[in-house]
Amino acid sequence: MHMAVGGQQGHRPGALKQQNKPHKPGRHRSKGELERDTKGRVSVKVLTKKLKKDLSKLDRRHKLNQIRAQKKDAVLEEKRSLGSKDGPPHLVVVVPLHVGISTDGAVKLIRSEENALVHENEYAKETFGLAFPRFKQRFWFVTANTGRLHDLLDLVKVADTLLFLLDPHEGWDTYGDYCLSCMFAQGLPTHVLAVQGIGALPVKKRMDAKKTLSRVIEKRFPDTKLLNLDTEQEAVLLLRHIAEQKQRHIAFRDRRSYLLAQEASFTPSDESGLLGTLKVSGYVRGQTLNVNSLIHLVGQGDFQMSQIDAPPDPIPLNPRVTKVLRRKTGDVEMKDELAEGAAEMEQDIKVLMTADPTKQESLQTEVVPDPMEGEQTWPTEEELKEVEASLNKTVKVVKRVPKGTSDYQATWILDENDEEDVESSSEEDEHMDHMEELTSEGDDVDSEKELDECETMTVAESVRDKQYDDKINEEEEKDMLEKYRQQRMEEMFPDEMDTPMDTPARIRFQKYRGLKSFRTSPWDPKENLPRDYARIFQFQNFSRTRKHIFKEIEQEDTEGAMVGWYVSIHICNVPVSVLENFKNGTPLVLFSLLPHEQKMTVMHFIVRRHPGNKEPVKSKEEMIVHCGCRRYRTCPLYSQHTSADKHKCERFLQSDTAVVATVYAPITFPPSSVLMFKERSNGMHDLIATGSVLKIDPDRIIVKRIVLSGHPFKILKKTAVVRYMFFNRDDVLWFKPVELRTKWGRRGHIREPLGTHGHMKCTFDGHLKSQDTVLMNLYKRVFPKWTYDPYVPDPILWVKNENVIEMNEVI
């Protein structure tokens, strides 16, 4: 507002002045009038929605109290059932996180309780049972061998509680931190932290040691209490803490039956003795175990069950049996009663279920493709009827014909327009035949030309220590440096590729196509599928099938061995090596499979690089995948994680974002954890990426992009002469329909070729800069390799790799 000379000027409303809606009294209808007009009719949206009754404040408070009480009762019921008489024993896995920790002292303190009944295991000295009749609790302790990574991860899959033993000075070492990373990624159950040796320190140094440990464990376990384990009283407090703490649920195992084998025996079924029936005994956990479902032996494969028996419980909570076993005198009497009890156990074995061949799940993993499928065969009766019906529906065409011409003769008389159409179609056929001859010359040419080699670096020999050089593998170092350079070039010039000069581009890139828009252009997911797609299974609606299977599990209508029962499972056609490994101390873990989980399909994992690994990983490089209860070797294909219908392929596993890894693998219903390891040349397994199962979808389109670049030679107003993108005239004509773009955001297209050396005149939507670069995007759908191998060798003890090259050091 401006001040005038004679005074203040008033505001003048403009043309866009706000016009308020005038009030209209007496024109609104009352509530009763509206009800009389509707006559009880209700809107469709109101009928389809679930009517929510409006509750008062007091009723809402009562409802929340009821929900809170139900959740509290469920937690208490779970605590009371686990380790009780009707539930399975509390499975505790002792995990030392430092190389200087000895588990013998901790196990000795736990076993020294006077009121506890100790049950030894004849198959493994590291496992024992502990029954407390006074507290009505029983435990099963297993000491994990952290030097064997597979055994550790298998025990974590089935453990109820993990007892981590820490060093009083350091907490855990580098290998212990590596094991924690693997366990966190797989899914960490309920855990307890205990430390031994603080009581042996001087009194003045105990508080400093506790503060140091608190700072160490705060990074991994921010809300976990650290317990001491130096006396028998502290051991009793530790057991009470294990029994009373809330259990953490792992969604993968809560929907499946699983057990840890405590006893095993083998009965050969053939003369060679290599295959036979494996009898495994253990406590059922998770869900009800059905004999008609398939069982997965972790690290061994899928098998069928023939029978489930119910032997007597080996860890009873009977006080009478406890007194007999704890009596120090009368050893002969005790042995007699034990022998009688063993004889009774053999006689009291009851058969719970026997497999029904009509209801039993099949072991078929792949579809046997029919080589004649899709070939021309004799038409069926239905197809003949369809042809007859289509012939009856003839379309009448009015033509000018001479007088006296019959209907049959009229069909052979062509109009002038028809003749022109025939001539044009013949010219198009000749053109297509010529193009097919050009493309048929290079059908087998599909390998991509690698990036130009960089200059080699000369590194002087190390004079400090000759032994250090002897440990280095020069070939491995050269390969790793080449990978770092390729990854660096990919980050600087993503997807760019040089056009070959000795091979025509229309043949080299014949399987690629141009897209008007990567986001909106259509792409048929059933087009040009590989032969491997004939071997896999595909769901008509995966989400609906998964929802239906999980709903059946929640209803608990399956018949079989209930949770907490001690059963013996007869597994058919198992190699004898499984029993030999079990006798050597390898834990035997069993998981029941949901329907269809033995079948092969296209699996998609969403993974993220582990921060402790900086090594470049190329797409389709062999990895070791731990998915749920399975582990196998495969070569994943990486792509971007987006919500579009097409997903760009990634040449390297990115370190700053989540990517999708695609493999051929057996079906595993999500949610399920995924760990990806890479095997070194010396046999160690490095943790590369962690994540979870995304979905099962063979129709997910993964598109590989290449970028051809050219240099603007002569620049006019909106046209430019571009060279070095192609090197002959035919390639320019072949790729003429594909749209061009520049690094500075201009878009254009090819107008015409100039000369015979690949120069072309291009038109753009604006004036080009002299430093700009002309690009052409080409796309091709890619598929993963069928490299699924269920055999994974056991890794050797992991040691941190110090030979890591930083990206800024790569030239």
MOPE-V837649 format. One record per backbone hydrogen bond with DSSP energy under -0.5 kcal/mol. NH is the residue of the N-H (numbers start at 1). CO is the residue of the C=O. If there is no record, write none. Layout:
{{NH & CO} {NH & CO}}
This chain:
{{4 & 2} {4 & 7} {9 & 2} {13 & 11} {17 & 14} {20 & 18} {25 & 23} {27 & 24} {34 & 30} {35 & 31} {36 & 32} {37 & 33} {38 & 34} {39 & 35} {40 & 35} {41 & 38} {47 & 43} {48 & 44} {49 & 45} {51 & 49} {53 & 51} {60 & 56} {61 & 57} {62 & 58} {63 & 59} {64 & 60} {65 & 61} {66 & 62} {67 & 63} {68 & 64} {69 & 65} {70 & 66} {71 & 67} {72 & 68} {73 & 69} {74 & 70} {75 & 71} {76 & 72} {77 & 73} {78 & 74} {79 & 75} {80 & 76} {81 & 77} {82 & 78} {83 & 81} {83 & 88} {84 & 81} {90 & 138} {91 & 89} {92 & 90} {92 & 140} {93 & 161} {94 & 92} {94 & 142} {95 & 93} {95 & 163} {96 & 94} {97 & 165} {101 & 98} {103 & 101} {106 & 102} {107 & 103} {108 & 104} {109 & 105} {110 & 106} {111 & 107} {112 & 108} {113 & 110} {116 & 113} {117 & 131} {118 & 116} {119 & 129} {120 & 118} {121 & 127} {122 & 120} {127 & 124} {128 & 141} {129 & 119} {130 & 139} {131 & 117} {132 & 137} {133 & 131} {136 & 132} {137 & 132} {138 & 83} {139 & 130} {140 & 90} {141 & 128} {142 & 92} {143 & 126} {144 & 94} {144 & 142} {146 & 144} {148 & 145} {149 & 147} {152 & 148} {153 & 149} {154 & 150} {155 & 151} {156 & 152} {157 & 153} {158 & 154} {158 & 155} {159 & 155} {160 & 91} {161 & 91} {162 & 190} {163 & 93} {163 & 161} {164 & 162} {164 & 192} {165 & 95} {166 & 164} {166 & 194} {167 & 171} {168 & 196} {171 & 167} {172 & 170} {173 & 97} {177 & 173} {178 & 174} {179 & 175} {180 & 176} {181 & 177} {182 & 178} {183 & 179} {184 & 180} {185 & 181} {186 & 182} {187 & 183} {189 & 187} {190 & 160} {192 & 162} {193 & 225} {194 & 164} {194 & 192} {195 & 227} {196 & 166} {201 & 198} {205 & 202} {206 & 202} {206 & 203} {207 & 203} {209 & 205} {210 & 206} {211 & 207} {212 & 208} {213 & 209} {214 & 210} {215 & 211} {216 & 212} {217 & 213} {218 & 214} {219 & 216} {220 & 216} {221 & 217} {224 & 221} {227 & 193} {227 & 225} {229 & 195} {235 & 231} {236 & 232} {237 & 233} {238 & 234} {239 & 235} {240 & 236} {241 & 237} {242 & 238} {243 & 239} {244 & 240} {245 & 241} {251 & 249} {254 & 250} {255 & 251} {255 & 252} {256 & 253} {258 & 285} {259 & 590} {261 & 259} {261 & 588} {262 & 281} {263 & 281} {265 & 279} {267 & 277} {269 & 275} {270 & 275} {276 & 574} {277 & 267} {278 & 276} {278 & 571} {279 & 265} {279 & 277} {280 & 278} {280 & 569} {281 & 263} {282 & 567} {284 & 565} {285 & 258} {287 & 285} {289 & 561} {290 & 288} {293 & 290} {295 & 303} {296 & 591} {297 & 295} {297 & 301} {298 & 296} {298 & 589} {300 & 297} {301 & 297} {303 & 295} {305 & 291} {305 & 293} {306 & 570} {307 & 570} {308 & 353} {309 & 568} {310 & 350} {319 & 317} {322 & 318} {323 & 319} {324 & 320} {325 & 321} {326 & 322} {327 & 323} {334 & 330} {335 & 331} {336 & 332} {337 & 333} {338 & 334} {339 & 335} {340 & 336} {341 & 337} {342 & 338} {343 & 339} {344 & 340} {345 & 341} {346 & 342} {347 & 343} {348 & 344} {350 & 310} {352 & 308} {352 & 350} {353 & 308} {355 & 306} {357 & 355} {359 & 356} {360 & 356} {361 & 292} {367 & 535} {369 & 367} {371 & 369} {373 & 370} {375 & 372} {384 & 380} {385 & 381} {386 & 382} {387 & 383} {388 & 384} {389 & 385} {390 & 386} {391 & 387} {392 & 388} {393 & 389} {394 & 392} {396 & 394} {399 & 397} {401 & 399} {405 & 402} {410 & 406} {411 & 407} {412 & 409} {413 & 410} {414 & 412} {419 & 415} {420 & 416} {421 & 417} {422 & 418} {423 & 419} {424 & 420} {425 & 421} {426 & 422} {427 & 423} {428 & 424} {429 & 425} {430 & 426} {431 & 427} {432 & 428} {433 & 429} {434 & 430} {435 & 431} {436 & 432} {437 & 433} {438 & 434} {439 & 435} {440 & 436} {441 & 437} {442 & 439} {443 & 440} {445 & 442} {446 & 444} {459 & 457} {469 & 465} {470 & 466} {471 & 467} {472 & 469} {474 & 472} {477 & 473} {478 & 474} {479 & 475} {480 & 476} {481 & 477} {482 & 478} {483 & 479} {484 & 480} {485 & 481} {486 & 482} {487 & 483} {488 & 484} {489 & 485} {490 & 486} {491 & 487} {492 & 488} {493 & 489} {496 & 493} {497 & 707} {507 & 504} {508 & 504} {509 & 505} {510 & 507} {512 & 509} {513 & 779} {521 & 517} {527 & 524} {533 & 530} {534 & 531} {535 & 532} {537 & 600} {545 & 541} {546 & 542} {547 & 543} {548 & 544} {549 & 545} {550 & 546} {551 & 547} {552 & 548} {553 & 549} {554 & 550} {555 & 551} {556 & 552} {556 & 553} {557 & 552} {561 & 289} {564 & 284} {565 & 562} {567 & 282} {567 & 565} {568 & 309} {569 & 280} {570 & 307} {571 & 278} {571 & 569} {572 & 304} {574 & 276} {576 & 274} {578 & 575} {580 & 576} {581 & 577} {582 & 578} {583 & 579} {584 & 580} {585 & 582} {586 & 581} {589 & 587} {590 & 259} {591 & 296} {592 & 257} {593 & 294} {597 & 594} {599 & 596} {600 & 365} {601 & 665} {603 & 601} {603 & 663} {604 & 695} {605 & 661} {606 & 692} {607 & 605} {607 & 659} {608 & 690} {609 & 654} {610 & 688} {613 & 610} {619 & 651} {620 & 636} {621 & 618} {623 & 634} {624 & 677} {625 & 623} {625 & 632} {626 & 675} {627 & 625} {627 & 630} {628 & 626} {628 & 673} {630 & 627} {632 & 625} {633 & 789} {634 & 623} {636 & 621} {636 & 634} {637 & 662} {638 & 650} {639 & 660} {640 & 648} {641 & 658} {642 & 640} {647 & 701} {649 & 703} {650 & 638} {653 & 617} {654 & 652} {659 & 607} {660 & 639} {661 & 605} {661 & 659} {662 & 637} {663 & 603} {664 & 785} {665 & 601} {665 & 663} {667 & 599} {674 & 691} {675 & 626} {676 & 689} {677 & 624} {677 & 675} {678 & 686} {680 & 684} {683 & 680} {686 & 678} {686 & 684} {688 & 676} {688 & 686} {689 & 676} {690 & 608} {691 & 674} {692 & 606} {693 & 672} {694 & 604} {695 & 604} {697 & 602} {697 & 695} {700 & 697} {701 & 645} {702 & 700} {703 & 647} {703 & 701} {704 & 780} {706 & 778} {707 & 495} {708 & 706} {708 & 776} {709 & 497} {710 & 774} {711 & 723} {712 & 772} {713 & 711} {713 & 721} {714 & 721} {716 & 714} {716 & 719} {720 & 762} {721 & 714} {722 & 720} {722 & 760} {723 & 711} {724 & 726} {726 & 758} {732 & 728} {733 & 729} {734 & 730} {735 & 731} {736 & 733} {738 & 735} {740 & 748} {741 & 775} {742 & 746} {743 & 773} {745 & 742} {748 & 740} {749 & 763} {750 & 736} {751 & 761} {752 & 761} {754 & 759} {759 & 754} {760 & 722} {761 & 752} {762 & 720} {762 & 760} {763 & 749} {764 & 718} {765 & 747} {772 & 769} {774 & 710} {775 & 741} {776 & 708} {777 & 739} {778 & 706} {779 & 513} {780 & 704} {782 & 702} {785 & 635} {787 & 785} {789 & 633} {792 & 790} {796 & 683} {802 & 800} {804 & 802} {809 & 806} {810 & 807}}
